[in-house]
């Protein structure tokens, strides 16, 4: 967990970094890295034996820009949110729901 100015949070989103804003302290946003869901216990040896997947790319420039603009508006309103980037898509989760932007 770290504190960052809103401009830095927006810059990190433009760079394609998954993050979650969990609160605000004055003009600073309280930011955490997005945690994945783990079901069950795994040993490092088991994970190292898995076949490595080929990278399939990230979101498009337009999707990054749109995510940054939406995040800026949410931050100005002091709302909590989570931004998750996938292959050619962006998901922005807020308290009441989510916005998914895909290439289609």
N, C-alpha and C positions, 0 to 999 in steps of 0.2 A: 504494500500500500504506500502510495506517495502522494504528495500534493504538487499540483502544477497549475500555472496560469491557463486560462481558457484558450488563449492563442496557441500555447504549446500543445494542448489536447487536440485542437483542430489540426495542427501541423502533423501530429502523430497519426491522426486518422487519414490525412492526405497521403501519408507514406505507407498506408496499408497495415497499420498495427492494430491488432485486436485489443480492445480495452473496455473497461467498465467504469463509469463514473458513479460512485456510490454515495456521494454527498458533496457539500460545498462548505467551505470555511472562509467567509469573506469573499474576496475575489478569486480564491483558489479552489480548484476542483480536487476532490479526493478520488484518486484513480487507482484501480487494481488491474492486474492482468486477468484476462478471462480464464477461468478454470474449466477444464473439461470434465466430463462425467466418467468416472471409473466404476465399472461394475465388476467386483471380484478382485482378487489379489493376483498380481503378476510378478514374476521374478525377472530381473534384467536379462538373464540368459534366455528366457523364453521369448522376450521381445526382440533380442538381437537376432534370433533365428528367423524372424518373420521376413518375408520377401519385401524388399524396398520398392516403393511405388515411384514411378516417374512423375516429376512435377508436371502439373497440368495448367499452370498459370494462375494468375490472380484476377482480381476485378479490373474492369476497364477504367480508363482515365475519367470518363463521364460518371461512372459509378462512384469512384473515389471522391470526385468533386461534389456530387449530390450528397453523399454521406457526410462530408465535411460541412456542407451548408445546413443539413438537417441537425447535425450535432451542435452547430453554432447556435441555432435557434433554441434547441433544448437547453443548452448551457445558459443562454441569456435568460431563460425562464426558470433557471435553477431546478431543472428536472433531472432525475437520475435516468441513466440509459446505458445500454451495452451495444457495442458495435462489433460484429463478427464478419470477417471476410472469407469468402469461399471462392470456388472456381467460377469466374464470370458472374459472381453475385455478391451482394452485401445484405446483411440482415441487421436492422436496428431494433433492439427490444427496449420498450419503455414499460412503465408500470401497468398500463392497461392493455398492451398488445404488442404487435411488432409490424415493421415495414420490411418487406423483402423486395429488393430490386434485382432483377435478373436480366440477362441479355435478350431474352425472347421479346 
